[in-house]
Amino acid sequence: MSQPQTLGNGQNTSWEKFWYVLGCIYFGAYYLSKVPAKKALSEYGLVEMTSAEKFWYVVLCIFVGAGYFNKVITKRALSEVRFAAPQAFTPPAGQSPYAP
């Protein structure tokens, strides 16, 4: 079972890191898959895209709108997020569950 994580402080397991690097080596597939999600997050003001990510987002949009359509899926999921702590998570004493 995965541990509760907060945005910006999440941790990848060693296997997740391994598969991400392997996926990036294979024609950058994982990296390019990450770009539309990061674009959606940037439209919510949660992250800032690098110039390389902006470039690749445009390239992905040129190819039959792949970047845009993948962004729409992530943005839809983000629109359904509600500010609440996970049910199984109890924050440490004196700490708000919403604090970064």
Biotite code that builds the C-alpha atoms (Angstrom):
import biotite.structure as struc

atoms = struc.array([
    struc.Atom([0.000, 0.000, 0.000], chain_id="A", res_id=1, res_name="MET", atom_name="CA", element="C"),
    struc.Atom([1.383, 3.411, -0.865], chain_id="A", res_id=2, res_name="SER", atom_name="CA", element="C"),
    struc.Atom([2.070, 6.042, 1.732], chain_id="A", res_id=3, res_name="GLN", atom_name="CA", element="C"),
    struc.Atom([0.168, 9.365, 1.738], chain_id="A", res_id=4, res_name="PRO", atom_name="CA", element="C"),
    struc.Atom([2.133, 12.056, -0.076], chain_id="A", res_id=5, res_name="GLN", atom_name="CA", element="C"),
    struc.Atom([1.785, 15.798, -0.463], chain_id="A", res_id=6, res_name="THR", atom_name="CA", element="C"),
    struc.Atom([2.247, 17.698, -3.692], chain_id="A", res_id=7, res_name="LEU", atom_name="CA", element="C"),
    struc.Atom([5.869, 18.680, -4.134], chain_id="A", res_id=8, res_name="GLY", atom_name="CA", element="C"),
    struc.Atom([7.036, 16.278, -1.431], chain_id="A", res_id=9, res_name="ASN", atom_name="CA", element="C"),
    struc.Atom([6.146, 12.945, -3.002], chain_id="A", res_id=10, res_name="GLY", atom_name="CA", element="C"),
    struc.Atom([8.686, 10.191, -3.298], chain_id="A", res_id=11, res_name="GLN", atom_name="CA", element="C"),
    struc.Atom([9.100, 7.645, -6.079], chain_id="A", res_id=12, res_name="ASN", atom_name="CA", element="C"),
    struc.Atom([10.028, 4.105, -5.196], chain_id="A", res_id=13, res_name="THR", atom_name="CA", element="C"),
    struc.Atom([13.294, 2.766, -6.550], chain_id="A", res_id=14, res_name="SER", atom_name="CA", element="C"),
    struc.Atom([11.338, 0.709, -9.120], chain_id="A", res_id=15, res_name="TRP", atom_name="CA", element="C"),
    struc.Atom([9.371, 3.765, -10.254], chain_id="A", res_id=16, res_name="GLU", atom_name="CA", element="C"),
    struc.Atom([12.630, 5.649, -10.750], chain_id="A", res_id=17, res_name="LYS", atom_name="CA", element="C"),
    struc.Atom([14.083, 2.706, -12.685], chain_id="A", res_id=18, res_name="PHE", atom_name="CA", element="C"),
    struc.Atom([11.081, 2.381, -15.026], chain_id="A", res_id=19, res_name="TRP", atom_name="CA", element="C"),
    struc.Atom([10.905, 6.149, -15.592], chain_id="A", res_id=20, res_name="TYR", atom_name="CA", element="C"),
    struc.Atom([14.561, 6.306, -16.669], chain_id="A", res_id=21, res_name="VAL", atom_name="CA", element="C"),
    struc.Atom([14.105, 3.240, -18.858], chain_id="A", res_id=22, res_name="LEU", atom_name="CA", element="C"),
    struc.Atom([10.984, 4.797, -20.401], chain_id="A", res_id=23, res_name="GLY", atom_name="CA", element="C"),
    struc.Atom([12.828, 8.051, -21.085], chain_id="A", res_id=24, res_name="CYS", atom_name="CA", element="C"),
    struc.Atom([15.663, 6.182, -22.796], chain_id="A", res_id=25, res_name="ILE", atom_name="CA", element="C"),
    struc.Atom([13.150, 4.488, -25.096], chain_id="A", res_id=26, res_name="TYR", atom_name="CA", element="C"),
    struc.Atom([12.689, 7.470, -27.443], chain_id="A", res_id=27, res_name="PHE", atom_name="CA", element="C"),
    struc.Atom([11.742, 9.758, -24.552], chain_id="A", res_id=28, res_name="GLY", atom_name="CA", element="C"),
    struc.Atom([8.315, 8.157, -24.335], chain_id="A", res_id=29, res_name="ALA", atom_name="CA", element="C"),
    struc.Atom([7.839, 8.709, -20.596], chain_id="A", res_id=30, res_name="TYR", atom_name="CA", element="C"),
    struc.Atom([9.152, 12.247, -20.733], chain_id="A", res_id=31, res_name="TYR", atom_name="CA", element="C"),
    struc.Atom([6.794, 13.136, -23.577], chain_id="A", res_id=32, res_name="LEU", atom_name="CA", element="C"),
    struc.Atom([3.913, 11.497, -21.691], chain_id="A", res_id=33, res_name="SER", atom_name="CA", element="C"),
    struc.Atom([4.653, 13.678, -18.680], chain_id="A", res_id=34, res_name="LYS", atom_name="CA", element="C"),
    struc.Atom([4.575, 16.970, -20.620], chain_id="A", res_id=35, res_name="VAL", atom_name="CA", element="C"),
    struc.Atom([0.772, 17.238, -21.172], chain_id="A", res_id=36, res_name="PRO", atom_name="CA", element="C"),
    struc.Atom([0.130, 16.468, -17.496], chain_id="A", res_id=37, res_name="ALA", atom_name="CA", element="C"),
    struc.Atom([2.605, 19.153, -16.492], chain_id="A", res_id=38, res_name="LYS", atom_name="CA", element="C"),
    struc.Atom([0.860, 21.595, -18.871], chain_id="A", res_id=39, res_name="LYS", atom_name="CA", element="C"),
    struc.Atom([-2.442, 20.899, -17.093], chain_id="A", res_id=40, res_name="ALA", atom_name="CA", element="C"),
    struc.Atom([-0.792, 21.472, -13.709], chain_id="A", res_id=41, res_name="LEU", atom_name="CA", element="C"),
    struc.Atom([0.753, 24.718, -14.971], chain_id="A", res_id=42, res_name="SER", atom_name="CA", element="C"),
    struc.Atom([-2.683, 25.987, -16.041], chain_id="A", res_id=43, res_name="GLU", atom_name="CA", element="C"),
    struc.Atom([-3.782, 25.545, -12.428], chain_id="A", res_id=44, res_name="TYR", atom_name="CA", element="C"),
    struc.Atom([-0.702, 27.444, -11.260], chain_id="A", res_id=45, res_name="GLY", atom_name="CA", element="C"),
    struc.Atom([0.780, 24.432, -9.475], chain_id="A", res_id=46, res_name="LEU", atom_name="CA", element="C"),
    struc.Atom([4.021, 24.128, -11.471], chain_id="A", res_id=47, res_name="VAL", atom_name="CA", element="C"),
    struc.Atom([6.054, 26.079, -13.973], chain_id="A", res_id=48, res_name="GLU", atom_name="CA", element="C"),
    struc.Atom([7.051, 24.435, -17.233], chain_id="A", res_id=49, res_name="MET", atom_name="CA", element="C"),
    struc.Atom([10.606, 24.669, -18.514], chain_id="A", res_id=50, res_name="THR", atom_name="CA", element="C"),
    struc.Atom([11.236, 26.053, -21.991], chain_id="A", res_id=51, res_name="SER", atom_name="CA", element="C"),
    struc.Atom([12.004, 22.515, -23.210], chain_id="A", res_id=52, res_name="ALA", atom_name="CA", element="C"),
    struc.Atom([8.677, 21.252, -21.865], chain_id="A", res_id=53, res_name="GLU", atom_name="CA", element="C"),
    struc.Atom([6.842, 24.146, -23.549], chain_id="A", res_id=54, res_name="LYS", atom_name="CA", element="C"),
    struc.Atom([8.572, 23.315, -26.829], chain_id="A", res_id=55, res_name="PHE", atom_name="CA", element="C"),
    struc.Atom([7.684, 19.626, -26.651], chain_id="A", res_id=56, res_name="TRP", atom_name="CA", element="C"),
    struc.Atom([4.087, 20.459, -25.711], chain_id="A", res_id=57, res_name="TYR", atom_name="CA", element="C"),
    struc.Atom([3.738, 22.469, -28.929], chain_id="A", res_id=58, res_name="VAL", atom_name="CA", element="C"),
    struc.Atom([5.324, 19.643, -30.924], chain_id="A", res_id=59, res_name="VAL", atom_name="CA", element="C"),
    struc.Atom([2.894, 17.157, -29.359], chain_id="A", res_id=60, res_name="LEU", atom_name="CA", element="C"),
    struc.Atom([-0.040, 19.424, -30.215], chain_id="A", res_id=61, res_name="CYS", atom_name="CA", element="C"),
    struc.Atom([1.069, 19.620, -33.850], chain_id="A", res_id=62, res_name="ILE", atom_name="CA", element="C"),
    struc.Atom([0.846, 15.828, -34.162], chain_id="A", res_id=63, res_name="PHE", atom_name="CA", element="C"),
    struc.Atom([-2.928, 15.412, -34.325], chain_id="A", res_id=64, res_name="VAL", atom_name="CA", element="C"),
    struc.Atom([-3.407, 17.280, -31.068], chain_id="A", res_id=65, res_name="GLY", atom_name="CA", element="C"),
    struc.Atom([-1.930, 14.474, -28.974], chain_id="A", res_id=66, res_name="ALA", atom_name="CA", element="C"),
    struc.Atom([-0.518, 16.872, -26.389], chain_id="A", res_id=67, res_name="GLY", atom_name="CA", element="C"),
    struc.Atom([-3.761, 18.817, -26.075], chain_id="A", res_id=68, res_name="TYR", atom_name="CA", element="C"),
    struc.Atom([-5.992, 15.757, -25.794], chain_id="A", res_id=69, res_name="PHE", atom_name="CA", element="C"),
    struc.Atom([-3.762, 14.189, -23.143], chain_id="A", res_id=70, res_name="ASN", atom_name="CA", element="C"),
    struc.Atom([-3.789, 17.484, -21.235], chain_id="A", res_id=71, res_name="LYS", atom_name="CA", element="C"),
    struc.Atom([-7.598, 17.522, -21.282], chain_id="A", res_id=72, res_name="VAL", atom_name="CA", element="C"),
    struc.Atom([-7.725, 14.144, -19.515], chain_id="A", res_id=73, res_name="ILE", atom_name="CA", element="C"),
    struc.Atom([-5.409, 15.308, -16.726], chain_id="A", res_id=74, res_name="THR", atom_name="CA", element="C"),
    struc.Atom([-7.169, 18.656, -16.391], chain_id="A", res_id=75, res_name="LYS", atom_name="CA", element="C"),
    struc.Atom([-10.510, 16.859, -16.033], chain_id="A", res_id=76, res_name="ARG", atom_name="CA", element="C"),
    struc.Atom([-9.096, 14.704, -13.240], chain_id="A", res_id=77, res_name="ALA", atom_name="CA", element="C"),
    struc.Atom([-7.690, 17.798, -11.509], chain_id="A", res_id=78, res_name="LEU", atom_name="CA", element="C"),
    struc.Atom([-11.058, 19.541, -11.727], chain_id="A", res_id=79, res_name="SER", atom_name="CA", element="C"),
    struc.Atom([-12.536, 16.706, -9.655], chain_id="A", res_id=80, res_name="GLU", atom_name="CA", element="C"),
    struc.Atom([-9.954, 16.991, -6.857], chain_id="A", res_id=81, res_name="VAL", atom_name="CA", element="C"),
    struc.Atom([-11.355, 18.204, -3.560], chain_id="A", res_id=82, res_name="ARG", atom_name="CA", element="C"),
    struc.Atom([-9.290, 19.605, -0.713], chain_id="A", res_id=83, res_name="PHE", atom_name="CA", element="C"),
    struc.Atom([-9.478, 16.854, 1.855], chain_id="A", res_id=84, res_name="ALA", atom_name="CA", element="C"),
    struc.Atom([-7.013, 14.659, 3.668], chain_id="A", res_id=85, res_name="ALA", atom_name="CA", element="C"),
    struc.Atom([-7.085, 10.961, 2.736], chain_id="A", res_id=86, res_name="PRO", atom_name="CA", element="C"),
    struc.Atom([-9.259, 9.000, 5.146], chain_id="A", res_id=87, res_name="GLN", atom_name="CA", element="C"),
    struc.Atom([-6.444, 6.766, 6.386], chain_id="A", res_id=88, res_name="ALA", atom_name="CA", element="C"),
    struc.Atom([-4.046, 9.686, 6.888], chain_id="A", res_id=89, res_name="PHE", atom_name="CA", element="C"),
    struc.Atom([-3.725, 11.394, 10.245], chain_id="A", res_id=90, res_name="THR", atom_name="CA", element="C"),
    struc.Atom([-1.381, 14.401, 10.255], chain_id="A", res_id=91, res_name="PRO", atom_name="CA", element="C"),
    struc.Atom([1.185, 14.750, 13.048], chain_id="A", res_id=92, res_name="PRO", atom_name="CA", element="C"),
    struc.Atom([-0.030, 16.586, 16.157], chain_id="A", res_id=93, res_name="ALA", atom_name="CA", element="C"),
    struc.Atom([-0.276, 20.317, 15.588], chain_id="A", res_id=94, res_name="GLY", atom_name="CA", element="C"),
    struc.Atom([0.057, 20.065, 11.793], chain_id="A", res_id=95, res_name="GLN", atom_name="CA", element="C"),
    struc.Atom([-2.750, 20.926, 9.428], chain_id="A", res_id=96, res_name="SER", atom_name="CA", element="C"),
    struc.Atom([-3.525, 18.245, 6.818], chain_id="A", res_id=97, res_name="PRO", atom_name="CA", element="C"),
    struc.Atom([-3.511, 21.020, 4.208], chain_id="A", res_id=98, res_name="TYR", atom_name="CA", element="C"),
    struc.Atom([-0.109, 22.501, 5.109], chain_id="A", res_id=99, res_name="ALA", atom_name="CA", element="C"),
    struc.Atom([2.711, 22.013, 2.584], chain_id="A", res_id=100, res_name="PRO", atom_name="CA", element="C"),
])
